[in-house]
Amino acid sequence: MPAASISSMDPIPLQRMESSRYTPSEYTTTTVSTTATLLPSSSFNPTSTLQIQSNGKGPISLPLPPKELTIPIFSLMTSRPVYLSIRPVRRSGSCRLVDAEDETETSIASTTYFFGPGRNPQIRIGRDDDVDADVFEMSGKSLLTRTVYFVSRKWGRFEWRYCQKKERGQVGENINSLLVLEKVVGAPGRREERIRVAQMIRSEEMRTPGTKASYAGNGGRLEMCLTNEDGNIIEEITVVVTCLVMMKKEIDRLRSVQAMMISGAAGGGP
């Protein structure tokens, strides 16, 4: 769906769905806006846009996993969910991505988390019986940055990174979080070419209704440009699944801080 065809004032009804297969968050009406309308001269021109609706985790809360077991990802064209990300139980971080219209809830991708330090989440793009599934890990680039990279056997190397204030301002006003996915072409440490293929925008207008800028792992507007003059760069499912991993990392980071604060308060003297 070309982003230029979307009006900045078109309503997206994000109401509670009638489906009994899961219990989504409460939604309110929001409005469509893309970087094509915010910044027409941008070299990144999204060709498809989704709305990830996740409550995330507020800063004033106990260091527990979020209650939300299902995260719906909406199409801006139909205002209906395209995908559902489902966790089996609250204590589990692992999840499955399914087609929202598939009553059998067959996995089209999955993310598996492992207990213990230094163990990276493993992504599987493909159905459970797909012998040619694309399997890879998501790893932190260094201890000094929140940048995370992955190497897909099918699509190559990519990095998710957070943009600073200046770069956020080039996309639009009052954007409190801009998370971008770039394809990295070239040998590591040498001259690299970076191609932006997706960005997740969170602002007062675009983040999940009811959440705030201080929340971790809350949803927002996911814009993608999946092709260029050379053909396909990456597939949509891979972008969605890896973006959800970045959102979970935000929650894990906040939970660690909360746990340390509680531990420090409990161990303090009179």
Phi, psi and omega in degrees: 000114181297132183294331183295341182275356183266126176280144181289353182245004179293132181281145172242104180287111179250068184270166175299128182283153181278346182301137180265003183285344179198169179242099180282177177287168173283132182243153173237173179284135175233184181236155181275134171207137180230169179293342176294329178269329181283323185217081185300333185273000183297143178285344176267112181242099184298138178254349175210148184220135177234158175244114176272124182249101179224135179288336182064212184219129179281155182292332179262084181197165177285153182284057180252158175298152178296149180288333185295117180263339182233128177246115177273144177242117188264151168272136177284340182284318185255347184062021177243155180291141176261317181230158170232131172259121190238127170261141182290319180216163185297323185284352182264138175268336181296148184209165178238146172255129181231159172290127184298336181267358182270108182294338180278348180054044176289132182293135171251351174194159179210155176233127181244127178255145182241145181282139175116153182291146175076008180258114186277149175295143180252130181256138174233116178259108183146163178288165184301327183264011182278110182285345181252029181296149178271114184242130180203166176255157173249122188235146175290140182288321177198171179284347185262001183218156176269004179297135180234138181237159172212154180238110179271133177300329184270324191245345179104202185264138179222156177224134169264131178217159178263136182269146176280177187302318182298316180290324176297321180295335178286340179270321180178174181273149173060032174271116183272341178212127176230111181250120186242147175249126181235139171277130182254118181248128181120163182288138178303137180087348178251191181297123183243145171254133180244129180242116179286125181245345179199157173208139177251118185255131173235121178213179179303324183278326192255340180284166182304127180305138180094349178259166183236171180298333182279353182286153174253137175072015177282160186279173180192195183269119180257111180254140185224144170234097193269353182225160169218195184296342180268356180119208182287138178262319182195162179261156186300319183300320179296320178297313183298311184296315181290329175295319178297325176296318178298321178296319179294324178298324176299316180295317179299320180296316179295318179299322178296317178296317180298319180295320179294322179295319179293319179296319179294321179292322181289329183268358182287156180278178180292000000 
